[in-house]
Amino acid sequence: MEKPLLTLVCLVLLWSCSSDNADEYVPAPVALSVEQPANFPEIKYNMEANPPTDAGFELGKKLFYEGNLSSSGVISCGFCHEQASAFTHHGHTISHGENGLEGFRNTQPIQNLAYFSEFTWDGAAIHLDLQPIIPITAEVEMNETIPSVLEKLQNLPEYPDMFNRAFGTPEINSERMLKALSQFMVMMVSSNSKYDKVVRGEDGVEFTELEAEGRAIFNEKCASCHATDLFSDQTYRNNGIPFNPKFKDEEQGRQRVFGYVSDFYKFRVPSLRNIEYSFPYMHDGRFGTLEAVLDFYAFGMAENGGEIDPILRKKDGRLGIDLSEHDKEAIIAFLKTLTDHEFLNDERFAEF
């Protein structure tokens, strides 16, 4: 009698394991740590409110490259943020989106966002979790609505399972979608350039004579705005860039956010990390090379109807920074030491 009973028990167990009604085992998410390089300031993103996990990261990555976040089902976040170009829109002065429409600003790179508290050229996004709402709903970018995006995700078979693994239930809602995107983006830390290895004393790496000279000139003439090892003081400044008549009806800089006239044509001081690959430059992508940028600061600044930052005026009131041709050459050599090839080739952030 023992063998038939044992057989029956085994059959029952096999049936219960294969039954469609059985709960599928879902492994617990594994916590991930956001890198805190020794030469970086403290992280500003609230990790306790949205702790990154392997499942949340993978969901966020899937969403970052998901075309269904746009109305056509084609344009994803990664469409305008290409890894090889420091997650900028390579070859486009002004990014274009749905129906070939163009906005009026250049795509900013995505790196080290965990160390910032405000985002976009004018600081309209004051929390990383909220930032994706802007491109998703902008007519000239992804041209969608959040409810429509959620409905599409619910109808794609892979997403309920991915949300379940990341958040404990298969519910798909806006908070979870945005938190998953943040979990992907906060892990995108760029901190292993030649510059980083030199300042941290790693691997015996040293600046060349020209790079070291460029660093000294940079510290004297550029670091007031491009401060700390994030290479941005995270402020908004009018840098004397001539007003672009092409966007006269749309572009006001930070004034668009709060309406203060004093904020006219003020833009966020961008980080210079991976600047070698994030061209074209400025809020409207008007400069295609670093040489052109430095030429602008040397002799191209002009009154533009706003309050130009006093730090960019000489003692006699004229605009500009005194830069010789050799100064420019040395600064560019230094800026290229900010290129983090490990980050630009990190398979964790790649689409495929």
C-alpha positions in Angstrom: 0.0 0.0 0.0 2.9 2.3 0.6 3.9 2.6 -3.1 0.5 3.5 -4.5 0.1 6.1 -1.8 3.5 7.6 -2.5 2.6 7.6 -6.2 -0.6 9.4 -5.5 1.1 12.0 -3.4 3.7 12.6 -6.1 1.0 13.0 -8.8 -0.9 15.5 -6.6 2.3 17.5 -6.1 3.1 17.5 -9.8 -0.4 18.6 -10.6 -0.3 21.4 -8.1 3.0 22.7 -9.4 1.9 22.7 -13.0 -1.6 24.1 -12.3 -2.4 27.4 -13.9 -3.9 28.4 -10.6 -0.6 28.1 -8.7 1.2 31.2 -7.8 4.4 31.6 -9.7 7.5 32.1 -7.6 8.8 35.6 -7.8 12.3 36.1 -6.6 12.8 39.0 -4.2 14.4 42.1 -5.9 18.1 42.5 -5.1 19.1 45.9 -3.8 21.6 47.9 -5.9 24.0 50.5 -4.6 24.4 53.8 -6.5 28.1 54.5 -6.9 29.5 57.2 -4.6 32.9 58.2 -6.1 35.4 59.6 -3.6 35.7 62.9 -5.5 31.9 63.4 -5.9 29.5 65.4 -3.7 26.8 63.6 -1.8 23.8 62.1 -3.6 20.7 64.3 -3.7 18.2 61.8 -4.9 16.2 60.2 -2.1 17.2 56.6 -2.3 15.1 55.6 0.7 11.9 56.7 -1.1 12.8 54.7 -4.2 15.6 52.2 -3.4 17.1 50.8 -6.7 16.9 47.0 -7.2 17.9 44.7 -10.0 14.3 44.2 -11.0 13.5 47.9 -10.9 16.6 48.8 -12.9 15.7 46.2 -15.6 12.1 47.6 -15.8 13.4 51.1 -16.0 15.8 50.2 -18.8 13.0 48.5 -20.6 10.8 51.6 -20.3 13.7 53.9 -21.3 13.9 52.2 -24.6 10.2 51.5 -25.0 8.7 53.2 -28.1 5.2 52.9 -26.7 5.8 55.8 -24.4 5.2 57.9 -27.5 2.0 58.3 -29.5 3.4 56.5 -32.6 4.9 53.7 -30.7 8.4 54.5 -32.1 10.0 57.3 -30.2 11.5 56.2 -26.9 13.6 58.1 -24.4 16.6 56.4 -25.9 15.7 57.9 -29.3 17.0 61.3 -28.2 19.5 60.0 -25.6 22.0 57.8 -27.4 24.7 56.2 -25.3 27.6 56.7 -27.7 26.9 60.4 -27.7 26.8 60.7 -23.9 23.1 60.1 -24.1 22.4 63.1 -26.3 20.8 63.4 -29.7 23.8 63.0 -32.0 23.8 65.2 -35.1 20.8 67.3 -34.1 21.1 70.9 -33.0 17.4 70.8 -31.9 15.8 67.5 -31.1 12.9 66.3 -33.2 10.0 64.1 -32.1 6.6 62.9 -33.2 5.5 63.9 -36.7 8.9 65.4 -37.4 8.1 68.3 -35.1 11.1 70.2 -33.6 11.3 71.8 -30.2 13.6 74.7 -29.4 16.3 73.2 -27.2 19.2 70.8 -27.6 19.0 67.4 -25.8 21.0 67.3 -22.6 23.1 64.4 -21.6 22.0 61.8 -19.0 24.7 61.1 -16.4 25.1 61.5 -12.6 21.5 62.6 -12.2 21.4 61.2 -8.7 23.6 64.1 -7.7 21.3 66.8 -9.0 18.0 68.1 -7.7 16.6 70.0 -10.7 16.5 69.1 -14.4 16.1 70.5 -17.9 17.7 73.6 -19.3 15.4 75.9 -17.3 14.9 73.7 -14.2 11.2 73.1 -14.8 11.6 69.6 -13.4 12.3 69.7 -9.7 12.4 65.9 -9.1 13.9 63.2 -11.2 10.7 61.1 -10.9 8.7 63.9 -12.5 11.1 64.8 -15.3 10.0 62.1 -17.8 6.5 63.6 -17.8 7.7 66.6 -19.7 9.0 64.8 -22.8 6.3 62.1 -22.8 3.5 64.7 -22.9 5.2 67.4 -25.1 3.7 67.6 -28.5 7.0 68.1 -30.2 8.6 65.2 -28.4 6.7 62.0 -27.5 3.2 63.5 -27.8 1.4 61.1 -25.4 -0.6 61.1 -22.2 0.3 59.2 -19.1 -3.1 57.3 -19.0 -2.6 56.2 -22.6 1.0 55.0 -21.9 -0.2 53.0 -18.9 -3.0 51.4 -20.9 -0.5 50.3 -23.6 1.9 48.9 -21.0 -1.0 46.9 -19.4 -1.7 45.4 -22.8 1.9 44.3 -23.4 2.4 40.8 -21.9 5.8 41.3 -20.5 5.1 44.3 -18.4 2.7 43.0 -15.6 5.4 40.4 -14.8 8.2 43.0 -14.8 6.2 45.3 -12.5 5.4 42.4 -10.3 9.1 41.5 -9.9 10.0 45.1 -9.3 7.2 46.2 -7.0 5.6 43.1 -5.6 2.3 43.1 -7.6 1.6 43.4 -11.3 -0.2 46.7 -10.9 1.0 49.3 -13.5 0.5 52.9 -12.5 2.3 56.2 -13.1 4.2 56.3 -9.8 5.7 52.9 -10.4 6.5 53.6 -14.1 8.3 56.9 -13.1 10.1 55.3 -10.2 11.4 52.5 -12.4 12.7 55.0 -14.9 14.5 56.8 -12.0 16.0 53.5 -10.8 17.6 53.1 -14.2 18.8 56.7 -14.5 20.3 57.0 -11.0 22.6 54.1 -11.7 24.0 56.0 -14.7 27.1 57.3 -12.9 30.0 58.6 -15.0 33.1 58.8 -12.8 35.9 56.9 -14.4 37.4 59.4 -16.9 41.1 60.1 -17.0 40.5 63.1 -14.9 38.8 61.0 -12.1 41.7 58.6 -12.1 44.2 61.4 -11.8 42.5 63.2 -9.0 41.9 60.0 -7.1 45.5 58.9 -7.6 44.5 55.7 -9.4 46.6 53.5 -11.6 49.5 55.9 -11.8 47.6 57.9 -14.4 48.9 61.4 -15.0 47.9 64.5 -17.0 50.1 65.4 -20.0 51.8 68.8 -19.7 49.2 70.4 -21.9 46.3 68.8 -20.0 47.7 70.0 -16.7 48.1 73.5 -18.1 44.6 73.3 -19.3 43.3 72.3 -15.9 45.0 75.3 -14.3 43.5 77.7 -16.9 40.1 76.1 -16.5 40.2 76.5 -12.7 41.1 80.1 -13.1 38.6 81.1 -15.9 35.8 78.4 -16.0 35.4 76.7 -12.7 33.3 79.4 -11.0 30.3 78.1 -13.0 31.5 74.6 -13.9 32.2 73.8 -10.2 33.0 70.6 -8.2 33.7 67.3 -9.9 30.2 67.4 -11.4 31.5 70.4 -13.4 28.3 72.4 -12.8 27.4 74.6 -9.9 23.7 73.7 -10.7 22.7 77.4 -11.1 21.0 79.2 -14.0 22.9 82.0 -15.7 22.7 84.3 -18.7 26.0 83.8 -20.4 25.6 86.5 -23.0 24.7 84.2 -25.9 23.0 86.2 -28.6 19.2 85.9 -28.7 18.1 83.3 -31.3 15.4 85.0 -33.5 14.3 81.6 -34.7 12.7 80.9 -31.3 11.7 84.5 -30.4 8.1 83.4 -29.6 9.1 80.4 -27.4 12.4 80.8 -25.8 12.7 82.9 -22.6 15.1 80.6 -20.7 14.3 80.2 -17.0 11.7 83.0 -17.2 9.3 80.4 -18.7 9.2 78.6 -15.3 8.5 81.4 -12.8 7.9 84.4 -15.0 10.6 86.6 -13.4 12.0 89.1 -16.0 15.3 88.8 -14.2 15.4 85.1 -15.4 15.2 86.0 -19.1 17.7 83.9 -21.1 19.1 82.2 -18.1 19.9 78.6 -18.6 21.2 75.8 -16.4 25.0 75.5 -16.2 25.6 72.2 -17.9 28.0 69.5 -16.7 31.1 69.2 -18.8 31.5 65.5 -18.3 31.8 63.6 -21.6 31.7 67.0 -23.4 33.9 65.6 -26.1 30.9 63.5 -27.3 27.8 65.6 -26.3 28.0 68.1 -29.2 26.4 70.3 -30.4 26.6 72.7 -27.6 24.5 75.4 -25.8 20.7 75.3 -25.2 20.0 75.5 -28.9 22.9 73.5 -30.2 24.3 76.4 -32.2 28.0 75.4 -31.7 29.3 72.2 -33.2 32.8 72.2 -31.7 34.5 73.0 -28.5 36.7 75.5 -30.4 33.5 77.4 -31.4 32.4 77.5 -27.8 35.6 79.0 -26.5 35.7 81.5 -29.4 32.2 82.6 -28.3 33.4 83.2 -24.7 36.5 85.0 -26.0 34.8 87.4 -28.4 31.3 86.4 -29.3 29.2 87.3 -26.2 26.6 90.1 -26.6 23.8 91.9 -24.9 20.7 89.8 -25.3 18.0 91.7 -23.5 18.6 89.8 -20.2 20.8 90.3 -17.1 24.1 88.8 -18.2 26.0 87.2 -15.3 28.4 89.7 -13.8 31.2 87.1 -13.6 31.4 87.3 -17.4 32.1 91.0 -17.5 35.6 92.4 -17.5 36.6 95.2 -15.2 35.9 97.8 -17.9 32.4 96.4 -18.4 33.0 94.5 -21.7 31.7 91.0 -22.1 34.0 88.0 -22.4 36.8 85.9 -21.0 40.4 86.6 -22.0 41.6 83.5 -23.8 44.6 83.2 -26.0 44.8 80.5 -28.8 47.1 78.5 -26.6 44.7 78.8 -23.6 41.9 77.4 -25.8 44.1 74.5 -27.0 45.0 73.6 -23.4 41.5 73.9 -22.1 40.2 71.6 -24.8 43.0 69.1 -24.0 41.8 69.1 -20.4 38.1 68.8 -21.2 38.9 65.7 -23.2 40.2 64.1 -20.0 36.6 64.2 -18.8 35.6 61.6 -21.3 34.5 58.4 -19.5 34.8 55.6 -22.1 33.8 53.0 -19.5 30.5 54.8 -19.1 29.9 55.3 -22.8 30.4 51.6 -23.5 28.8 50.2 -20.3 26.5 47.3 -21.5 24.2 47.8 -18.5 22.9 51.0 -20.1 22.9 49.8 -23.7 19.6 49.2 -25.6 20.7 45.8 -26.9 
